Amino acid sequence: MNTDLIKDLREKTGAGIMACKSALESSEGDIELAVKILQEQGIASARKKIGRNAKEGIISSYIHANNKIGVLLEINCETDFVANTEDFKNLAHHITMQIAAMNPIYIDIDSNPEIINGEKPNEENCLYSQTFIKENDKTIKDLIEETSGKLGEKIEVKRYQRFTISE
């Protein structure tokens, strides 16, 4: 297998060398297909971590350019080591921007049985179900699962608060 292809795939995905080599072999050298294979493996890996405890993490904030919208987010993972990685911090930043832009009411459809402000949980008002504002072919749940697969730990949004000043 061409080492330059493995290096390129590793830089694109952050996956390990052997995983990149295996994905390239499975895709017969097609780097785009190899990326998809690695993403699917990451999502499957993330789903296996559902039962684990995510007790570490960070508080992330975002203030919109107009200074009229702000978000505080608690996002958790399993270890302090992962909480301090750039990938984890970037995920938190993307999620805070999503919350500022899309104003979700619930984190997930399945985890919020009570009705808030007369609105039942649906795909539009649940953070995990919303289409990611930077990539229309992904949901926030997909984004979290991809990062979880890449970092090897369970990741979950614990809570958030969105603040606005009326215009």
C-alpha positions in Angstrom: 0.0 0.0 0.0 1.3 3.5 -0.9 2.5 5.2 2.3 1.6 8.7 0.9 -2.0 7.6 0.6 -1.9 6.3 4.2 -0.4 9.5 5.4 -3.0 11.6 3.5 -5.9 9.5 5.0 -4.4 9.8 8.5 -4.1 13.6 8.2 -7.8 13.8 6.9 -9.3 11.6 9.6 -6.9 11.4 12.5 -7.3 7.6 12.5 -4.4 5.2 13.3 -2.0 4.0 10.7 -3.3 0.4 10.7 -6.9 1.6 10.5 -6.0 3.8 7.5 -4.1 1.0 5.8 -7.0 -1.4 6.3 -9.6 1.2 5.0 -7.5 1.9 1.9 -7.1 -1.8 1.2 -10.9 -2.3 1.6 -11.5 0.7 -0.7 -8.8 -0.4 -3.2 -7.0 2.8 -2.8 -10.0 5.1 -3.1 -9.3 7.7 -0.5 -12.9 9.1 -0.3 -14.4 5.7 0.2 -11.7 5.0 2.8 -12.8 8.1 4.7 -16.4 6.9 4.6 -15.3 3.4 5.9 -13.4 5.0 8.8 -16.3 7.2 9.6 -18.7 4.2 9.7 -16.2 2.3 11.9 -16.0 5.4 14.2 -19.7 5.6 14.5 -20.0 1.9 15.3 -17.3 2.2 17.9 -19.0 5.2 19.5 -22.3 3.3 19.8 -20.5 0.6 21.7 -19.5 3.2 24.3 -23.1 4.2 25.2 -23.1 2.4 28.6 -19.8 4.0 29.8 -19.7 6.9 32.3 -18.7 10.3 30.9 -17.7 12.2 34.1 -14.9 14.5 32.8 -15.3 17.2 30.2 -15.2 21.0 29.8 -17.4 24.1 29.9 -17.3 25.8 26.6 -18.7 29.2 25.7 -19.6 31.1 22.6 -20.6 34.8 22.1 -22.0 35.7 18.7 -20.4 38.6 16.8 -23.3 40.9 17.6 -22.8 40.3 21.4 -26.5 39.6 21.7 -26.4 35.8 21.8 -24.3 33.7 24.1 -24.0 30.0 25.0 -22.6 28.0 27.9 -22.2 24.3 27.3 -21.1 21.4 29.5 -19.9 18.5 27.3 -18.6 15.4 28.9 -16.2 12.6 28.1 -14.6 9.8 30.0 -11.1 11.2 30.8 -9.5 14.5 31.4 -6.9 13.6 28.8 -9.5 13.6 26.0 -11.2 16.7 27.4 -8.0 18.6 26.8 -7.6 17.5 23.2 -8.1 20.0 20.3 -10.6 17.6 18.7 -12.8 17.7 21.8 -12.5 21.4 22.2 -13.4 21.9 18.5 -16.4 19.7 18.9 -17.6 21.8 21.9 -17.1 25.0 19.9 -19.1 23.6 16.9 -21.9 22.6 19.3 -22.0 26.0 21.0 -22.3 27.7 17.6 -25.1 25.3 16.7 -27.0 26.1 19.9 -26.6 29.9 19.2 -27.8 29.6 15.7 -30.6 27.0 16.0 -31.8 27.5 19.6 -32.7 23.9 20.4 -35.0 23.3 23.4 -34.0 19.7 24.1 -30.7 17.8 24.0 -32.2 14.6 22.6 -35.7 13.3 21.7 -35.4 10.2 23.8 -34.0 11.8 27.0 -36.7 14.5 27.6 -40.1 13.2 28.4 -41.5 16.4 29.8 -42.9 19.1 27.5 -41.1 22.5 27.7 -43.0 25.7 26.8 -45.8 23.7 25.3 -43.4 22.2 22.6 -43.0 18.5 22.3 -39.6 17.1 21.4 -39.0 16.8 17.6 -36.2 16.8 15.1 -36.1 20.5 14.8 -36.0 21.4 18.5 -33.7 18.6 19.7 -29.9 19.4 19.5 -28.8 15.9 18.6 -31.4 15.6 15.7 -30.6 19.0 14.2 -28.7 19.2 10.9 -25.2 20.5 11.6 -25.0 24.1 10.4 -21.5 23.6 8.9 -22.2 20.3 7.1 -25.8 19.7 5.9 -25.3 16.0 5.5 -24.6 15.4 9.2 -26.6 15.8 12.4 -25.1 16.9 15.7 -25.4 13.3 16.9 -23.4 12.2 13.8 -20.7 14.8 14.6 -20.5 13.6 18.3 -20.3 10.0 17.2 -17.5 10.7 14.7 -15.5 12.5 17.3 -16.2 9.8 19.9 -15.0 7.1 17.5 -11.9 9.2 16.7 -11.1 9.8 20.4 -12.1 6.4 21.7 -14.4 7.7 24.4 -18.1 8.3 25.1 -19.0 11.9 24.6 -22.3 13.5 25.6 -23.8 16.9 26.0 -24.7 17.2 29.6 -26.4 20.6 29.6 -26.4 24.1 28.1 -27.9 27.5 28.4 -28.5 30.0 25.6 -28.7 33.7 26.5 -30.2 36.4 24.3 -30.7 40.1 24.5 -33.9 41.2 22.8 -33.5 43.4 19.7 
